[in-house]
Amino acid sequence: EIEKFQKGEGKEEEKYIDVVINKNMKLGQKVLIPVKQFPKFNFVGKLLGPRGNSLKRLQEETLTKMSILGKGSMRDKTKEEELRKSGEAKYFHLNDDLHVLIEVFAPPAEAYARMGHALEEIKKFLIPDYNDEIRQAQLQELTYLNGGSENAEVPVVRGKPSIRARGVPVPALSR
């Protein structure tokens, strides 16, 4: 058995979770980005948002860590190909399809709750709609960040009441 363990054969995932001692556990899930179904849509841009703020806000809201990984996750395609061929362990993800890695480190019940919340929220970003609430809020934020009009209105979306999506900073209104 010692030989098996040293060779890595005896190393299995833990089959049980101890909820009594409430020890923190690490939970990770890869979520596929549907670039094969929608090759023309910029999912990475939608996920990141202006200056990466949408992804940062999503991480803060869900209390998880999210990384965009896989083929197409880097801006420079030639460098991405070089790194993929280098064979270094930290670049193995470049061999996978484009995906979002969601990671949680928390007590078991909380970890699964956070993961569920993160999966539900990220689903909204993986719907290829050029004119949805998320995109409108991002355009609004970009205008605000670039020093646009100080009293820009929040875009109204037909069908349901307008909500301020993802904690976009409220522009200072002068009256």
C-alpha positions as CSV (number, residue, x, y, z in Angstrom):
1,E,0.0,0.0,0.0
2,I,2.9,2.4,0.7
3,E,4.2,1.8,-2.8
4,K,0.7,2.5,-4.3
5,F,0.5,5.8,-2.3
6,Q,3.9,6.9,-3.4
7,K,3.1,6.2,-7.0
8,G,-0.1,8.2,-6.6
9,E,-2.5,5.3,-7.2
10,G,-3.9,5.4,-3.7
11,K,-4.7,9.1,-3.9
12,E,-8.4,9.5,-4.3
13,E,-10.7,12.4,-3.8
14,E,-12.3,12.6,-0.4
15,K,-15.6,10.7,-0.5
16,Y,-17.1,12.3,2.6
17,I,-17.6,15.8,3.9
18,D,-17.5,16.3,7.6
19,V,-20.1,19.0,8.3
20,V,-19.8,18.7,12.1
21,I,-16.4,20.3,12.4
22,N,-17.2,22.7,9.6
23,K,-13.7,22.8,8.2
24,N,-13.2,24.9,5.1
25,M,-13.1,23.0,1.9
26,K,-12.0,23.9,-1.6
27,L,-14.6,23.6,-4.4
28,G,-13.9,24.1,-8.0
29,Q,-16.0,24.0,-11.2
30,K,-15.3,24.6,-14.8
31,V,-18.1,26.3,-16.7
32,L,-17.9,26.0,-20.5
33,I,-18.2,29.3,-22.5
34,P,-20.3,28.5,-25.6
35,V,-18.0,29.9,-28.2
36,K,-18.5,26.9,-30.6
37,Q,-22.3,27.6,-30.7
38,F,-21.8,31.4,-31.0
39,P,-18.4,32.0,-32.6
40,K,-19.1,35.7,-33.4
41,F,-20.1,36.7,-29.8
42,N,-17.5,38.2,-27.5
43,F,-18.2,36.4,-24.2
44,V,-14.8,37.3,-22.7
45,G,-15.6,41.0,-23.2
46,K,-19.0,40.6,-21.7
47,L,-17.7,38.7,-18.7
48,L,-14.9,41.1,-18.0
49,G,-16.8,44.3,-18.7
50,P,-15.3,47.8,-18.6
51,R,-11.7,47.5,-17.1
52,G,-12.6,44.1,-15.7
53,N,-15.1,45.5,-13.3
54,S,-18.0,43.1,-14.2
55,L,-16.0,40.0,-13.3
56,K,-14.6,41.7,-10.2
57,R,-18.1,42.7,-9.1
58,L,-19.4,39.2,-9.8
59,Q,-16.6,37.7,-7.7
60,E,-17.4,40.0,-4.8
61,E,-21.1,39.4,-5.0
62,T,-20.8,35.6,-5.1
63,L,-17.8,35.4,-2.7
64,T,-15.9,33.2,-5.2
65,K,-12.8,33.4,-7.3
66,M,-13.4,33.3,-11.1
67,S,-10.8,32.9,-13.8
68,I,-11.3,32.9,-17.6
69,L,-9.1,30.1,-18.9
70,G,-8.7,27.9,-21.9
71,K,-8.0,28.4,-25.6
72,G,-8.9,32.0,-26.5
73,S,-8.5,33.4,-22.9
74,M,-5.4,35.4,-23.8
75,R,-5.4,38.5,-26.0
76,D,-2.2,37.7,-27.8
77,K,-2.9,34.6,-29.9
78,T,0.8,34.0,-30.9
79,K,2.0,34.2,-27.3
80,E,-0.9,31.9,-26.2
81,E,0.2,29.3,-28.8
82,E,3.9,29.6,-27.6
83,L,2.9,29.1,-24.0
84,R,0.6,26.2,-24.9
85,K,3.4,24.4,-26.7
86,S,5.9,25.1,-23.8
87,G,4.3,22.3,-21.8
88,E,4.6,24.2,-18.5
89,A,2.0,23.0,-15.9
90,K,0.5,26.5,-15.3
91,Y,-0.4,26.8,-19.0
92,F,-2.1,23.4,-19.4
93,H,-5.4,25.1,-19.3
94,L,-4.7,26.5,-22.8
95,N,-5.3,23.0,-24.2
96,D,-8.9,23.1,-22.8
97,D,-11.9,24.8,-24.4
98,L,-12.6,28.3,-23.3
99,H,-14.1,28.2,-19.8
100,V,-14.6,30.0,-16.5
101,L,-13.1,28.3,-13.5
102,I,-15.1,29.1,-10.3
103,E,-13.4,28.4,-7.0
104,V,-14.7,28.6,-3.5
105,F,-13.0,28.0,-0.1
106,A,-15.5,27.9,2.7
107,P,-17.3,25.5,5.1
108,P,-19.1,22.8,3.1
109,A,-22.7,24.1,3.2
110,E,-21.6,27.7,2.5
111,A,-19.2,26.5,-0.3
112,Y,-22.0,24.8,-2.1
113,A,-24.4,27.7,-1.6
114,R,-21.8,30.1,-3.0
115,M,-21.1,27.8,-5.9
116,G,-24.8,27.6,-6.7
117,H,-25.2,31.4,-6.6
118,A,-22.1,31.9,-8.8
119,L,-23.4,29.3,-11.4
120,E,-26.7,31.1,-11.5
121,E,-25.1,34.5,-11.9
122,I,-22.6,33.5,-14.6
123,K,-25.4,31.9,-16.6
124,K,-26.7,35.4,-17.3
125,F,-23.3,36.4,-18.9
126,L,-23.3,33.3,-21.2
127,I,-26.5,34.2,-23.0
128,P,-25.4,35.8,-26.4
129,D,-27.6,39.0,-26.4
130,Y,-26.0,42.2,-27.7
131,N,-28.7,44.4,-26.2
132,D,-29.4,42.9,-22.8
133,E,-29.4,44.6,-19.4
134,I,-25.9,43.5,-18.6
135,R,-24.5,45.1,-21.8
136,Q,-26.5,48.3,-21.3
137,A,-25.2,48.6,-17.8
138,Q,-21.7,48.0,-19.0
139,L,-22.0,50.7,-21.7
140,Q,-23.4,53.1,-19.1
141,E,-20.5,52.3,-16.8
142,L,-18.0,52.8,-19.6
143,T,-19.4,56.2,-20.4
144,Y,-19.2,57.1,-16.7
145,L,-15.6,55.8,-16.4
146,N,-14.5,57.7,-19.5
147,G,-15.8,60.9,-18.0
148,G,-19.1,61.0,-19.9
149,S,-22.2,63.0,-18.9
150,E,-22.5,63.5,-15.2
151,N,-26.3,62.9,-15.1
152,A,-26.6,60.0,-17.5
153,E,-29.8,58.1,-17.1
154,V,-29.9,54.3,-16.5
155,P,-31.2,52.7,-19.7
156,V,-34.8,51.5,-19.5
157,V,-35.4,47.9,-20.6
158,R,-38.9,47.1,-21.8
159,G,-40.8,44.2,-20.1
160,K,-39.6,44.6,-16.6
161,P,-38.7,47.4,-14.2
162,S,-35.2,48.8,-14.7
163,I,-32.7,47.8,-12.0
164,R,-29.2,49.0,-11.4
165,A,-27.3,45.9,-12.6
166,R,-24.3,44.7,-10.7
167,G,-23.8,47.7,-8.4
168,V,-22.9,50.2,-11.1
169,P,-21.7,53.4,-9.4
170,V,-24.5,56.0,-9.1
171,P,-23.5,59.1,-11.1
172,A,-23.6,62.4,-9.1
173,L,-26.8,64.2,-9.9
174,S,-26.7,68.0,-9.7
175,R,-30.1,69.6,-9.0
